[in-house]
Amino acid sequence: MSDASLNITQAEAAARARLVEPISLAVELDVSDQTTQTFLSKTTLKFNVTEPGASTWVDLIAGKVLSVRINGVEKDVADVVRGARLNLDGLESNMTVEVEANCNYMNTGEGLHRFKDPADDEIYLYSQFEVSDARRVFACFEQPEIKFPFALTVTAPANWQVFSNAIATTEVDGGRAVWRFAQTPSLPTYVMALVAGPYVGTTDAYLGAAGEIPLGVYARKSMSQFLDADEILEVTKQGFAWFESKFDYPYPFTKYDQVFVPEFNAGAMENAGCVTFRDDLIFRSRVTRAAYETRANTILHEMAHMWFGDLVTMQWWNDLWLNESFAEWAAHWASVGATKYDDAWTLFHIQRKAWAYRQDQLPSTHPIAAQMPDLDSVYQNFDGITYAKGASALRQLVAYVGEENFVAGARAYFKKHEWGNTTLPDLLKPLEEASGRDLSAWSKSWLETSGVTLLRPKFELNADGGYASFAIEQLPPAS
């Protein structure tokens, strides 16, 4: 498989987005046989085409592609598969693409990660699709601008729990169970999810603006004795109350599961309605208040993404900061406003902002709103600039336009762009309208310029040694 087939450029993605009008994405997975290193994946993609006769491709990284059917016609797999791409030539106005493949379990935290617990030999699975690893589990259009309603069916061992983005019905047949998840609203592939295994936990509910939201907190069996679900659920409910009120927009999904998983590469992942956390956040001994505060902040960060990222999604990874900076800022904002961790901005300045300052003085620094010409470049920008510096800039912006105006602009943004995709100007416009301020100069100075600004005193003394004048001189970052 060539590197070229794995990478996707922004130009390629934009061209494909102009061709494809999503209808539905249905996926069937069979993970019931845990004696093998692969699982069966069946995908049905339905979409309309704006330019019949054109060509495009579907993304898939599989151990073996078993069959490809295009509008009911069986294709020779060898003619279609080109590395990580399934070529589609001579597109028709209405397309149905059916793909069956054996996909590989992963042990690197990408795609569908498989973990055998050394404590009891139980098997646990969980997905991690950001940035571009949904294609390791099913055939798809692996870019955030193409959002599909997603329906998942999973066949698993009967003693397992299975979680995804929606509520499921279950049928047990002997030693296996079939989980059929309701179709979701339009989602980008990177927040679709599957978590499966003998997870155990606690359920509850939150009475939200649009009705009751089922809640769940889960961990693997060997960690369940340490799972302090009450503390986690308290922060969860406080976060929902804060965000639903401030954003004036009900939680946009049907349930909210939080699953603590092993060997997780990141801190957490904002899968719609099915958030995964690294299980280091389950504390097995006494820890400091700061550790609890950090975990609460992570819970609120992922929850903020339900609106900013999952409901409204960046058009391309150039605006990764729109997701992460906003969630970073919103988590601390909610911590102070809604939880007992009301000094969260102090920890932000000690830890997060200091992280941003360090990274902003390295040769690898970049603007908060950075250009990402392809997928390969995206992985370099999950850093202190995109998260902490961006959140610092947003906090400055809130002060500049006023919190009331900022919240009004965010409300307008969610309502106008719900289930769609946006770029930086789409966010700045409602903030300008709410505040009456032109934000173009602010954006250029703070979001589109890298490096630490140099501040130094500039003054003159009078004859008796007092200050005749004093000012703070601000200079652009050194080259």
Salt bridges, closest charged atoms under 4 A:
GLU12 OE1 - ARG85 NH2 3.07
ASP30 OD2 - ARG176 NH1 3.35
ASP59 OD2 - ARG16 NH2 2.84
GLU74 OE1 - ARG69 NH1 3.21
GLU98 OE1 - ARG69 NE 3.67
ASP117 OD2 - ARG220 NH1 3.00
GLU122 OE2 - LYS221 NZ 3.15
ASP133 OD1 - ARG136 NE 2.76
GLU171 OE2 - ARG180 NH1 3.18
ASP204 OD2 - LYS237 NZ 2.78
ASP228 OD2 - ARG295 NH2 2.61
GLU231 OE1 - LYS340 NZ 3.34
ASP248 OD2 - LYS415 NZ 3.37
ASP257 OD2 - LYS255 NZ 2.76
GLU263 OE1 - HIS113 NE2 2.71
GLU270 OE1 - HIS305 NE2 3.85
ASP279 OD2 - ARG220 NE 2.94
ASP280 OD2 - ARG278 NH2 3.92
GLU324 OE1 - HIS301 NE2 3.03
GLU324 OE1 - HIS305 NE2 3.10
GLU328 OE1 - HIS301 ND1 3.79
GLU328 OE2 - ARG352 NE 2.61
ASP360 OD2 - LYS389 NZ 2.87
ASP383 OD2 - HIS366 NE2 2.71
GLU473 OE1 - ARG456 NE 3.00
